[in-house]
Amino acid sequence: MPIEFGLWRIDEDYQRLSSTKLDRESQLEDLLAEDPNMLGREVLIGD
């Protein structure tokens, strides 16, 4: 069963942010591949 993570902006109301490529998305992917436990959940990293 896949798990979807979302980013939310919380001001006066809740707003889910759209999924877009980050400037340093590949750097974040590398960090998560090295230590997926930083997400705080058991996850399986695939290619």
C-alpha positions as CSV (number, residue, x, y, z in Angstrom):
1,M,0.0,0.0,0.0
2,P,1.6,3.3,-1.0
3,I,1.8,6.2,1.4
4,E,1.5,9.7,0.1
5,F,3.3,12.5,2.0
6,G,2.0,16.1,1.5
7,L,3.3,19.5,2.3
8,W,0.8,21.9,3.9
9,R,0.9,25.7,4.5
10,I,-0.9,26.7,7.7
11,D,-1.9,30.4,8.0
12,E,-5.4,31.3,8.9
13,D,-6.5,28.3,6.9
14,Y,-4.9,25.0,5.7
15,Q,-3.6,24.8,2.2
16,R,-2.0,21.8,0.5
17,L,1.0,22.8,-1.6
18,S,1.2,21.6,-5.1
19,S,3.9,19.1,-6.1
20,T,6.6,20.7,-8.0
21,K,10.3,20.0,-8.6
22,L,12.5,21.6,-6.0
23,D,15.8,23.3,-6.9
24,R,17.6,20.8,-4.8
25,E,15.3,17.9,-5.1
26,S,18.1,15.5,-6.1
27,Q,20.1,16.5,-3.0
28,L,17.0,15.7,-0.8
29,E,16.6,12.4,-2.6
30,D,20.2,11.5,-2.0
31,L,19.9,12.4,1.7
32,L,16.7,10.3,2.1
33,A,18.4,7.3,0.2
34,E,21.3,7.5,2.7
35,D,19.1,7.6,5.8
36,P,15.3,7.0,5.1
37,N,14.7,6.9,8.9
38,M,14.8,10.7,8.9
39,L,11.2,10.5,7.7
40,G,10.2,9.0,11.0
41,R,8.5,6.0,9.3
42,E,9.6,2.7,7.9
43,V,9.9,3.2,4.2
44,L,11.2,1.2,1.3
45,I,13.3,3.2,-1.2
46,G,13.2,1.9,-4.7
47,D,14.7,3.0,-8.0
